[in-house]
């Protein structure tokens, strides 16, 4: 991953942003990076924040393992340190 790519914008849920929960679900719908806790969230912009991807990775270096996801791929894990399970994003 290039320096420019690691500084790309990403979306995080407020749980991850506030440090209340770890990233357990990474998805790239339409190419956008989303780092989420895996929990339920309202379907509105108030539940998410936009941050540089580098900030998320700095907080959890295990995310490096999924930074090769392609557009419309996702990865999920049960807890930090567990193996990532990869799949294609469900169609809308």
N, C-alpha and C positions, 0 to 999 in steps of 0.2 A: 504494500500500500504506500502510495506517495505521501509526501508531507502535505500536499494540497488536499488529498483525499481525507487524511486523518483530521483535518480541520474543517471538514464539510459539516453543514448543519445536520442536526439529528433531532428527532422528537423523543422526549422522555415523558413518562407519566409523572404526575406530581409526587407520587410515592417515591419514585427513584430520585427525582429532583431534590426532595426534602431529606433524602437519606433514610427514610423510614423503612424501605424495602429494597432488596437487591434486584438487579436485572436477572430475570429468569426467562425472558422471551425477547428475541430479537427478530424483527421482521423488516422486509424491504418491499412493501407494496409500491408498485410503480417506480421502484428505484430509490424511494426515500428510506433513510435509516430510521428505525424506531427501536428504542431500548425501553422495555416495559417490565413491570413487575410480574405480569401474568395474571393479575387480578382483574376484577370488573371495574370499568370506568364509564362515566357518563359519555355520551356521544356528543361532546361539545369541546370547544377549544380551551375552556377553563381547566380541563383535566390534564392538559399537556403543556410542556414548555419546550422552547427551541434552544438548543445549546450546541456548541461545537463538539463534534464527536470525540475529539481528543480529551475533553473533560470527563466524559463518561468512562473512557478506557483508562484514564489515569486513576480513577476511583476503583476500578476493577480490572486488573490486568488479564484476568481469565477471558475477557471478551475478545482478546486478540485471536482466540481460536475460531471465531465466527466472522471475522472481518473479510473473509473471502466469499461471503454469501452473494449470490447473483440477484438481480432484480426478480421480484416475486418469489423469493425463497424466504424461509424462516427457520429458526432454531429455538428449541425450548429445552429447559433442564429443570429438575426438581429443586435443586439448591445449588449454591455456589460450590464449585469443585466437582459437581456431578458432570457426567458426559452430556454433551449437547446432542439432541435428536433433531435432525434436519428434515425438512419437507418442503413441498411447494405451498405457497400461500393459497388458501381457498379462494376460488373465483367469487367476485361480488355478486 
